[in-house]
Amino acid sequence: MTASGVLDQAREAFARRLWAGAYLDFAAADAAMPLELSDLESLALSAYLSGHDEESTSAWTRAHHAALRRDEPTRAAKYAVQIGAGLLFRGAAAPAMGWFARGERALEGCGDCPERAWLSTWNAFVWMWNGEFGKAQPAFADGAAAGRRCGDTDLLAMARLGDGMSLVLQGDAQAGMALLDEVMAGVTSGEVSPMYAGIAYCTVIAGCSDVFDLRRAREWTEALTRWCDAQPELVPFRGNCLVHRCELMQLDGSWPEAVAAARQACEHLSGSVKWDTLGSAYYQLGELQRLRGDFPEAEESFRKANEAGRSPEPGLALLRLAQGRIDIALGILARALSEADDPPARSRIMPAYVETLLASGDVESARVHASQLKEYADLMDAPYLHAMADAALGAVLLADGETGAALRTLRAAATTWRALNAPYETARVRVLIGAACDELGDQETATLETAAARKTFEELGAVPDLERLARPVHGSLTAREAEVLNLLAAGKTNRSIARELGLAEKTIARHVSNIFTKTGAQSRAAATAYAYEHHLIQVR
């Protein structure tokens, strides 16, 4: 085939969004003959969309210099913007800003133009991510106005995307999500070019996750999946799509499929180009491995997530908790919570912190954090967050002896989890409901709830949860209860135990009551004898 024939073939593949084929044909034509700037643009874009980032940057750079030589400054700036946008989306902010600066220099002496608005809009994204909303939002408004004025649908979509995300990040989720829905209406109708459509999809889904908007996250992830599937040779956004799908499949109880998606995402995102979402892919894989009881594999995945820049909390702390290393888990979560500076970030840590505090026997602190999580849920008013908060508060109330209130709160959590189609979370709450019913003397319902939870754990392959259910009663003593039992066996009073552990005497009395219940003992002497018999304490 002649070079011109290969070029025609490349243009046809590009029009059909066959990105890998288009890239190969454009590259072959480029090696045989000089390409027009429009074809060099297509070479750069098809290289980017098929995962050949170095080749893409090289082609854009050549186009940038060619435009400067031809004294076409706006075109040169356009190419600088394309390079910078791709870098920024991958998390490479510093080199991206260097290319934006090149674009600004190319436009010196030029008047108002879309390229200048593009540069302002991308700078606004950087300001937004740095929390400088006062600078970002006016720039987004100017970008949207320029997009409408120039008929640039890509610019209009990106400016509105930034404006919507700014509102979400400032706590106005309702207004922000409404604007993001408007952006996505344009994306799904084909008004936005592939590169910017992919950026919009991933940004909007991340925004949904930030505000725990599970309904929108599911809808837009399904749309992103269809969009990616319609372009089988698309690379840059497929890994991100798999990460989002993995999160939702984990919640839906499709754990084998979620593991496969997580592994595939790790593979897609860890090629020659290192994407900033690689850490999230490894984190999701680690979470699934933890839930299934594959602890060594989970530890390795969390390590890789951390190496890739994704903090492994709360997953790593929950792994330590499952391993019985409660003090380490508490240290991790306390530090992570101290670094979380907004309600969404703190809300992701608090359920694990409450669970770990309860395991340590610190019910007072667990109540404080569960109450704060409830306040965050009321503030953001997302069903997912309400379910997490009710589950945490119900567990605290149960541990504190407020069984009736606990049962009502746990029932509310279970109802919401069912509505969200979250079988694992529902099953965990049903275990607590069973315990509450048992304490209220309703052994029949307790048995039914526990059996239903066990069946779900078996279907999911939640080995650690099944092992917890299978342990004998005395094996359910918390670390704090075991500590109290040691001191009780030494003949100390509740008051002296409270003084030694730095806890309230009321708390110690509750621990002693729990110990009696779990061991079946009727007195301190019986509890101590039982503990020695079952090797639950060390001889002091």
C-alpha positions as CSV (number, residue, x, y, z in Angstrom):
1,M,0.0,0.0,0.0
2,T,1.2,3.5,-0.8
3,A,1.9,6.0,1.9
4,S,-1.1,8.0,0.9
5,G,-3.2,4.8,1.1
6,V,-1.9,4.1,4.6
7,L,-2.8,7.7,5.6
8,D,-6.3,7.3,4.2
9,Q,-6.6,4.1,6.2
10,A,-5.4,5.8,9.3
11,R,-8.0,8.6,8.9
12,E,-10.8,6.0,8.5
13,A,-9.7,4.1,11.6
14,F,-9.5,7.4,13.6
15,A,-13.1,8.3,12.5
16,R,-14.2,4.9,13.7
17,R,-12.4,5.3,17.0
18,L,-10.1,2.4,16.4
19,W,-7.3,4.1,18.3
20,A,-4.6,1.4,18.2
21,G,-5.1,0.8,14.4
22,A,-5.2,4.6,13.7
23,Y,-2.0,5.1,15.7
24,L,-0.1,2.4,13.9
25,D,-1.2,3.6,10.5
26,F,-0.5,7.3,11.2
27,A,2.9,6.3,12.5
28,A,3.6,4.3,9.4
29,A,2.5,7.2,7.2
30,D,4.6,9.6,9.3
31,A,7.7,7.5,8.7
32,A,7.1,7.6,4.9
33,M,6.0,11.2,4.3
34,P,5.6,14.5,6.0
35,L,2.2,14.8,7.7
36,E,0.0,17.9,7.7
37,L,-0.6,19.4,11.1
38,S,-4.1,18.0,11.2
39,D,-2.8,14.5,10.7
40,L,0.0,15.0,13.2
41,E,-2.8,16.0,15.7
42,S,-4.6,12.8,14.9
43,L,-1.3,10.8,15.3
44,A,-0.8,12.4,18.8
45,L,-4.4,11.9,19.9
46,S,-4.6,8.3,18.7
47,A,-1.3,7.5,20.4
48,Y,-2.6,9.0,23.6
49,L,-5.9,7.1,23.5
50,S,-4.2,3.8,22.7
51,G,-1.8,4.1,25.6
52,H,1.4,5.3,23.8
53,D,2.0,8.4,25.9
54,E,5.7,9.0,25.0
55,E,4.8,8.8,21.3
56,S,1.8,11.1,21.9
57,T,3.8,13.7,23.7
58,S,6.5,13.6,20.9
59,A,3.9,14.1,18.2
60,W,2.2,17.0,20.1
61,T,5.6,18.5,20.7
62,R,6.5,18.3,17.0
63,A,3.1,19.9,16.1
64,H,3.8,22.7,18.7
65,H,7.1,23.6,17.2
66,A,5.8,23.3,13.6
67,A,3.0,25.7,14.5
68,L,5.5,28.2,16.0
69,R,7.6,28.0,12.9
70,R,4.5,28.7,10.8
71,D,3.7,31.6,13.0
72,E,0.4,30.1,14.2
73,P,0.6,30.9,17.9
74,T,-3.0,29.9,18.8
75,R,-2.4,26.5,17.2
76,A,0.9,26.1,19.1
77,A,-0.9,27.0,22.3
78,K,-3.6,24.5,21.6
79,Y,-1.0,21.7,21.3
80,A,0.7,22.8,24.6
81,V,-2.7,22.6,26.2
82,Q,-3.3,19.1,25.0
83,I,0.1,17.9,26.4
84,G,-0.5,19.6,29.7
85,A,-4.1,18.3,30.0
86,G,-2.9,14.7,29.5
87,L,-0.1,15.1,32.1
88,L,-2.5,16.8,34.6
89,F,-5.0,14.0,34.4
90,R,-2.3,11.5,35.2
91,G,-1.3,13.5,38.3
92,A,1.9,15.0,36.8
93,A,1.1,18.6,37.8
94,A,4.6,20.1,37.6
95,P,5.4,19.1,33.9
96,A,1.8,20.0,33.1
97,M,2.2,23.5,34.4
98,G,5.4,23.8,32.4
99,W,3.5,23.1,29.2
100,F,0.7,25.5,30.2
101,A,3.5,28.2,30.6
102,R,4.7,27.4,27.1
103,G,1.2,27.9,25.9
104,E,1.0,31.3,27.6
105,R,4.3,32.4,26.0
106,A,3.0,31.4,22.6
107,L,0.0,33.6,23.0
108,E,2.0,36.7,23.9
109,G,0.6,39.5,21.7
110,C,-2.5,37.6,20.8
111,G,-5.9,38.9,21.8
112,D,-8.9,37.0,23.2
113,C,-9.0,33.4,22.0
114,P,-10.3,30.0,23.1
115,E,-6.7,28.8,23.7
116,R,-6.2,31.5,26.4
117,A,-9.5,30.5,28.0
118,W,-8.3,26.9,27.9
119,L,-5.1,27.8,29.8
120,S,-7.1,29.8,32.4
121,T,-9.4,26.8,32.9
122,W,-6.7,24.3,33.4
123,N,-4.9,26.7,35.9
124,A,-8.3,26.9,37.6
125,F,-8.3,23.1,38.1
126,V,-4.9,23.3,39.8
127,W,-6.3,26.1,42.1
128,M,-9.4,24.0,42.8
129,W,-7.3,21.0,43.8
130,N,-5.3,23.3,46.1
131,G,-8.4,24.6,47.7
132,E,-8.2,28.1,46.2
133,F,-11.9,28.2,45.2
134,G,-12.0,32.0,45.2
135,K,-9.5,32.0,42.3
136,A,-10.8,28.9,40.6
137,Q,-14.5,29.6,40.2
138,P,-14.3,33.0,38.4
139,A,-11.9,31.3,36.0
140,F,-14.3,28.5,35.4
141,A,-17.1,30.9,34.8
142,D,-14.9,32.8,32.2
143,G,-14.0,29.5,30.6
144,A,-17.7,28.5,30.2
145,A,-18.5,31.9,28.8
146,A,-15.7,31.6,26.2
147,G,-16.8,28.1,25.4
148,R,-20.3,29.3,24.6
149,R,-19.0,32.3,22.7
150,C,-16.6,30.3,20.5
151,G,-18.8,27.2,20.2
152,D,-16.1,25.1,21.8
153,T,-18.1,22.3,23.5
154,D,-14.9,20.7,25.0
155,L,-14.0,24.0,26.7
156,L,-17.6,24.5,27.9
157,A,-17.7,21.0,29.4
158,M,-14.4,21.2,31.2
159,A,-15.2,24.7,32.6
160,R,-18.6,23.5,33.9
161,L,-16.9,20.3,35.2
162,G,-14.5,22.4,37.3
163,D,-17.3,24.6,38.5
164,G,-19.4,21.7,39.6
165,M,-16.5,20.0,41.4
166,S,-15.6,23.2,43.1
167,L,-19.1,23.3,44.6
168,V,-18.9,19.7,45.6
169,L,-15.5,20.2,47.3
170,Q,-16.9,23.2,49.2
171,G,-19.8,21.1,50.6
172,D,-22.6,22.2,48.3
173,A,-23.2,18.7,46.9
174,Q,-26.7,19.4,45.6
175,A,-25.8,22.3,43.4
176,G,-22.5,20.7,42.4
177,M,-24.0,17.4,41.4
178,A,-26.7,19.1,39.4
179,L,-24.1,20.9,37.4
180,L,-22.1,17.7,36.9
181,D,-25.2,16.0,35.6
182,E,-25.6,18.7,33.0
183,V,-22.0,18.2,32.0
184,M,-22.5,14.5,31.6
185,A,-25.7,15.0,29.5
186,G,-23.4,16.6,26.9
187,V,-20.8,13.9,27.3
188,T,-23.2,11.0,26.8
189,S,-24.8,12.7,23.8
190,G,-21.5,12.8,22.0
191,E,-20.9,16.6,22.2
192,V,-17.5,16.2,23.8
193,S,-14.4,14.7,22.2
194,P,-13.0,11.4,23.5
195,M,-10.1,12.7,25.5
196,Y,-12.2,15.2,27.4
197,A,-15.2,12.9,27.7
198,G,-12.9,10.4,29.5
199,I,-11.6,13.0,31.9
200,A,-15.2,14.1,32.6
201,Y,-16.4,10.6,33.3
202,C,-13.6,9.8,35.7
203,T,-13.9,13.2,37.5
204,V,-17.6,13.0,37.9
205,I,-17.5,9.5,39.3
206,A,-14.8,10.6,41.7
207,G,-17.0,13.5,42.8
208,C,-19.9,11.1,43.4
209,S,-17.6,9.0,45.6
210,D,-16.5,12.1,47.5
211,V,-20.1,12.8,48.6
212,F,-21.1,9.1,49.0
213,D,-23.7,9.5,46.2
214,L,-23.9,5.8,45.4
215,R,-26.9,6.1,43.0
216,R,-25.0,8.5,40.7
217,A,-21.8,6.6,41.0
218,R,-23.5,3.4,39.8
219,E,-25.2,5.2,36.9
220,W,-22.2,7.0,35.6
221,T,-19.9,4.0,36.1
222,E,-22.3,1.9,34.0
223,A,-22.2,4.7,31.4
224,L,-18.4,4.8,31.5
225,T,-18.3,1.0,31.0
226,R,-20.5,1.2,27.9
227,W,-18.4,4.1,26.6
228,C,-15.1,2.2,27.1
229,D,-16.6,-1.1,25.6
230,A,-17.6,0.8,22.5
231,Q,-13.9,1.7,22.0
232,P,-12.1,-1.6,22.6
233,E,-8.7,-0.1,21.8
234,L,-9.1,2.7,24.3
235,V,-6.4,2.5,27.1
236,P,-6.2,5.7,29.3
237,F,-9.6,5.5,31.0
238,R,-10.2,1.8,31.0
239,G,-8.1,1.2,34.1
240,N,-10.0,4.0,36.0
241,C,-13.3,2.4,34.8
242,L,-12.2,-0.9,36.2
243,V,-11.4,0.6,39.6
244,H,-14.8,2.2,39.8
245,R,-16.5,-1.0,38.7
246,C,-14.5,-3.0,41.3
247,E,-15.7,-0.7,44.1
248,L,-19.3,-1.2,43.1
249,M,-19.0,-5.0,42.5
250,Q,-17.5,-5.3,46.0
251,L,-20.5,-3.5,47.4
252,D,-22.9,-5.5,45.4
253,G,-21.4,-8.8,46.6
254,S,-19.8,-9.8,43.2
255,W,-16.5,-10.5,44.9
256,P,-14.9,-12.9,42.3
257,E,-15.7,-10.4,39.5
258,A,-14.4,-7.6,41.6
259,V,-11.1,-9.3,42.2
260,A,-10.7,-9.9,38.5
261,A,-11.5,-6.3,37.8
262,A,-9.0,-5.1,40.4
263,R,-6.3,-7.3,39.0
264,Q,-7.0,-6.1,35.5
265,A,-7.0,-2.5,36.7
266,C,-3.6,-3.0,38.3
267,E,-2.3,-4.4,35.0
268,H,-3.8,-1.5,32.9
269,L,-2.5,1.2,35.2
270,S,1.0,-0.1,35.9
271,G,2.4,-0.2,32.3
272,S,5.0,2.2,31.0
273,V,2.8,5.1,32.0
274,K,2.2,5.2,35.8
275,W,-1.3,6.5,36.4
276,D,-2.2,8.2,39.7
277,T,-5.1,5.8,40.2
278,L,-2.8,2.8,40.3
279,G,-2.7,3.0,44.1
280,S,-6.5,2.9,44.2
281,A,-6.5,-0.3,42.1
282,Y,-4.1,-2.0,44.5
283,Y,-6.1,-0.7,47.5
284,Q,-9.3,-2.2,46.1
285,L,-7.5,-5.5,45.5
286,G,-6.2,-5.4,49.1
287,E,-9.6,-4.8,50.5
288,L,-11.1,-7.8,48.7
289,Q,-8.2,-10.0,49.8
290,R,-8.7,-8.9,53.4
291,L,-12.4,-9.6,53.3
292,R,-11.7,-13.1,51.9
293,G,-9.1,-13.9,54.5
294,D,-6.1,-13.8,52.1
295,F,-4.1,-11.7,54.7
296,P,-0.5,-12.1,53.2
297,E,-1.8,-11.1,49.8
298,A,-3.8,-8.2,51.2
299,E,-0.7,-6.9,53.0
300,E,1.3,-7.0,49.8
301,S,-1.5,-5.1,47.9
302,F,-1.7,-2.4,50.6
303,R,2.1,-2.0,50.4
304,K,1.9,-1.5,46.7
305,A,-1.0,0.9,47.1
306,N,1.1,3.0,49.5
307,E,4.1,2.9,47.1
308,A,1.8,4.2,44.3
309,G,0.7,7.1,46.5
310,R,-2.6,5.8,47.9
311,S,-2.8,5.8,51.7
312,P,-3.7,2.2,52.7
313,E,-6.2,3.4,55.4
314,P,-8.5,2.2,56.7
315,G,-7.9,-1.2,55.0
316,L,-4.5,-1.8,56.5
317,A,-5.8,-1.0,60.0
318,L,-8.7,-3.4,59.6
319,L,-6.2,-6.1,58.5
320,R,-4.3,-5.5,61.7
321,L,-7.5,-5.7,63.7
322,A,-8.4,-9.0,62.0
323,Q,-4.9,-10.3,63.0
324,G,-5.6,-9.3,66.6
325,R,-3.1,-6.5,66.6
326,I,-5.5,-4.0,68.0
327,D,-3.0,-1.5,69.4
328,I,-1.3,-1.2,66.0
329,A,-4.7,-0.7,64.3
330,L,-5.7,2.0,66.8
331,G,-2.4,3.9,66.2
332,I,-2.9,3.8,62.4
333,L,-6.5,5.0,62.6
334,A,-5.8,7.7,65.2
335,R,-3.0,9.1,63.0
336,A,-5.1,8.9,59.8
337,L,-8.1,10.6,61.5
338,S,-5.8,13.4,62.7
339,E,-4.8,14.1,59.1
340,A,-8.3,14.0,57.7
341,D,-9.5,17.6,57.6
342,D,-13.0,17.4,56.1
343,P,-16.2,15.4,56.9
344,P,-16.0,13.1,53.8
345,A,-12.4,12.1,54.5
346,R,-13.1,11.6,58.3
347,S,-16.2,9.7,57.5
348,R,-14.1,7.1,55.6
349,I,-11.9,6.5,58.6
350,M,-14.5,6.6,61.5
351,P,-16.4,3.3,61.0
352,A,-13.1,1.4,61.2
353,Y,-12.0,3.5,64.2
354,V,-15.3,2.9,66.0
355,E,-15.0,-0.9,65.4
356,T,-11.4,-0.9,66.6
357,L,-12.2,1.2,69.7
358,L,-14.9,-1.3,70.6
359,A,-12.5,-4.2,70.1
360,S,-10.2,-2.5,72.6
361,G,-13.0,-1.9,75.1
362,D,-12.9,1.9,74.9
363,V,-16.7,2.3,74.5
364,E,-16.7,6.0,75.5
365,S,-14.3,7.0,72.8
366,A,-16.2,4.8,70.3
367,R,-19.4,6.6,71.2
368,V,-17.9,10.0,70.7
369,H,-16.7,9.1,67.2
370,A,-19.9,7.2,66.3
371,S,-21.9,10.3,67.3
372,Q,-19.7,12.5,65.1
373,L,-20.1,10.2,62.2
374,K,-23.9,10.5,62.7
375,E,-23.5,14.3,62.5
376,Y,-21.6,14.0,59.3
377,A,-24.3,11.7,57.9
378,D,-27.0,14.2,58.7
379,L,-24.9,17.0,57.2
380,M,-24.3,15.2,53.9
381,D,-27.6,13.3,53.9
382,A,-26.4,10.4,51.8
383,P,-28.0,6.9,52.4
384,Y,-24.7,5.2,52.2
385,L,-23.3,7.4,55.0
386,H,-26.5,7.1,57.0
387,A,-26.1,3.3,56.9
388,M,-22.4,3.4,58.0
389,A,-23.3,5.8,60.8
390,D,-26.3,3.8,62.1
391,A,-24.2,0.6,62.0
392,A,-21.4,2.2,64.0
393,L,-23.7,3.8,66.5
394,G,-25.8,0.6,66.9
395,A,-22.6,-1.4,67.7
396,V,-21.7,1.2,70.4
397,L,-25.1,1.2,72.0
398,L,-25.0,-2.6,72.1
399,A,-21.6,-2.6,73.7
400,D,-22.8,0.0,76.2
401,G,-25.8,-2.1,77.3
402,E,-28.4,0.0,75.6
403,T,-29.8,-3.0,73.8
404,G,-33.2,-1.7,72.9
405,A,-31.8,1.5,71.3
406,A,-29.1,-0.5,69.7
407,L,-31.7,-2.8,68.1
408,R,-33.7,0.1,66.6
409,T,-30.5,1.7,65.2
410,L,-29.2,-1.5,63.8
411,R,-32.6,-2.3,62.1
412,A,-32.4,1.1,60.4
413,A,-28.8,0.4,59.2
414,A,-29.9,-3.0,57.8
415,T,-32.8,-1.6,56.0
416,T,-30.6,1.0,54.3
417,W,-27.9,-1.5,53.4
418,R,-30.5,-3.7,51.8
419,A,-31.9,-0.8,49.8
420,L,-28.4,-0.1,48.6
421,N,-27.9,-3.8,47.6
422,A,-25.0,-4.3,49.9
423,P,-25.1,-7.9,51.2
424,Y,-21.9,-8.0,53.1
425,E,-22.6,-4.9,55.1
426,T,-26.2,-6.1,55.7
427,A,-24.9,-9.4,57.0
428,R,-22.5,-7.8,59.4
429,V,-25.3,-5.7,60.9
430,R,-27.5,-8.8,61.1
431,V,-24.8,-10.4,63.4
432,L,-25.2,-7.5,65.7
433,I,-29.0,-7.6,65.5
434,G,-28.8,-11.3,66.5
435,A,-26.6,-10.4,69.5
436,A,-29.1,-7.7,70.6
437,C,-32.1,-10.1,70.2
438,D,-30.2,-12.7,72.3
439,E,-29.6,-10.2,75.1
440,L,-33.3,-9.3,75.0
441,G,-34.1,-13.0,75.5
442,D,-35.3,-13.6,72.0
443,Q,-33.1,-16.6,71.1
444,E,-35.3,-17.6,68.2
445,T,-34.8,-14.4,66.3
446,A,-31.2,-14.3,67.3
447,T,-30.7,-17.7,65.7
448,L,-32.5,-16.6,62.5
449,E,-30.4,-13.4,62.1
450,T,-27.1,-15.2,62.7
451,A,-28.0,-18.0,60.3
452,A,-28.9,-15.5,57.6
453,A,-25.6,-13.6,58.1
454,R,-23.7,-16.9,58.0
455,K,-25.3,-17.9,54.7
456,T,-24.3,-14.5,53.2
457,F,-20.7,-14.9,54.4
458,E,-20.6,-18.4,52.9
459,E,-21.9,-17.2,49.6
460,L,-19.4,-14.3,49.5
461,G,-16.4,-16.3,50.8
462,A,-16.0,-14.0,53.8
463,V,-13.7,-16.4,55.7
464,P,-12.8,-14.1,58.6
465,D,-16.4,-13.4,59.4
466,L,-17.3,-17.1,59.2
467,E,-14.4,-17.8,61.6
468,R,-15.6,-15.2,64.0
469,L,-19.1,-16.7,64.0
470,A,-17.7,-20.2,64.6
471,R,-15.6,-19.2,67.7
472,P,-16.9,-20.5,71.1
473,V,-18.4,-17.8,73.3
474,H,-15.2,-17.3,75.4
475,G,-13.3,-16.5,72.2
476,S,-15.3,-13.3,71.8
477,L,-13.6,-11.6,74.7
478,T,-12.2,-8.3,73.5
479,A,-8.6,-7.4,74.3
480,R,-9.8,-4.9,76.9
481,E,-12.1,-7.6,78.5
482,A,-9.1,-10.0,78.7
483,E,-7.1,-7.2,80.3
484,V,-9.8,-6.6,82.9
485,L,-10.2,-10.4,83.5
486,N,-6.4,-10.6,84.3
487,L,-6.8,-7.8,86.9
488,L,-10.0,-9.3,88.2
489,A,-8.2,-12.6,88.7
490,A,-5.6,-10.8,90.7
491,G,-8.3,-9.9,93.2
492,K,-8.6,-6.2,92.3
493,T,-11.8,-4.3,92.7
494,N,-13.6,-2.4,89.9
495,R,-12.3,0.9,91.4
496,S,-8.7,-0.2,91.4
497,I,-9.0,-1.7,87.9
498,A,-10.5,1.6,86.6
499,R,-7.6,3.5,88.2
500,E,-5.0,1.3,86.7
501,L,-6.4,1.3,83.2
502,G,-7.4,5.0,83.3
503,L,-11.1,4.2,82.6
504,A,-14.4,5.1,84.4
505,E,-15.6,2.7,87.1
506,K,-18.9,2.4,85.2
507,T,-16.9,1.2,82.1
508,I,-15.2,-1.5,84.2
509,A,-18.5,-2.7,85.6
510,R,-19.8,-3.1,82.1
511,H,-16.7,-5.1,81.1
512,V,-17.1,-7.3,84.1
513,S,-20.8,-7.9,83.1
514,N,-19.8,-8.7,79.6
515,I,-17.2,-11.2,80.9
516,F,-19.8,-12.9,83.0
517,T,-22.1,-13.2,80.0
518,K,-19.5,-14.5,77.7
519,T,-18.0,-17.1,80.1
520,G,-21.4,-18.1,81.6
521,A,-20.0,-17.3,85.1
522,Q,-22.2,-16.1,88.0
523,S,-19.4,-14.6,90.1
524,R,-15.9,-13.2,89.9
525,A,-14.5,-16.4,91.3
526,A,-16.3,-18.5,88.7
527,A,-15.1,-16.2,85.9
528,T,-11.6,-16.4,87.1
529,A,-11.7,-20.2,87.3
530,Y,-13.2,-20.4,83.9
531,A,-10.5,-18.2,82.5
532,Y,-7.7,-20.3,84.0
533,E,-9.3,-23.5,82.8
534,H,-9.6,-22.2,79.2
535,H,-6.1,-20.6,79.2
536,L,-7.6,-17.1,78.6
537,I,-5.3,-15.3,80.9
538,Q,-1.7,-15.5,82.0
539,V,-0.8,-16.4,85.6
540,R,0.2,-13.1,87.3
